[in-house]
Structures are given as C-alpha cells and as structure tokens.
Amino acid sequence: MSKAGKRILTSVREALAFVEGKADKRRFKVHVPESLNVAAIRRSVPSPAVAGEGAERKRGG
C-alpha cells in the first residue's frame, strides 16, 4: 500500500474510534462554530447535478 493510502487508512481508523468512543479524547479537538450561515454555505457549494455533469465531461462520459 502507498504511503498516502496508509495515512488515509490510519485517519479513517482514528475517526471511527473517536465516533465509537474508543479513542483517547485528549488527542482530539472538536471545533464547533458559534453560528452557521447555512444559506451562504449552500450558495457556495455547487449542486451535485451540476458537479456530476462537469465530472462526466472531464472523464469523457
């Protein structure tokens, strides 16, 4: 497995342990913003349909 693959797998295992409550909580920090502007976030992210069409064109599909 590549070095990148090993790092990704390690990260996924750490995230799973955190979610399952098995991780050492002292190793992690969770940042929760005071407020979220959901409308602004939605405007800044392209819709999946548009992204899918663009991705298909790039792949030649």
Summary of the structure (lengths in Angstrom):
residues: 61
radius of gyration: 17.9
end to end distance: 29.3
largest distance: 46.9
contacts: 85
relative contact order: 0.06
helix: 64%
strand: 0%
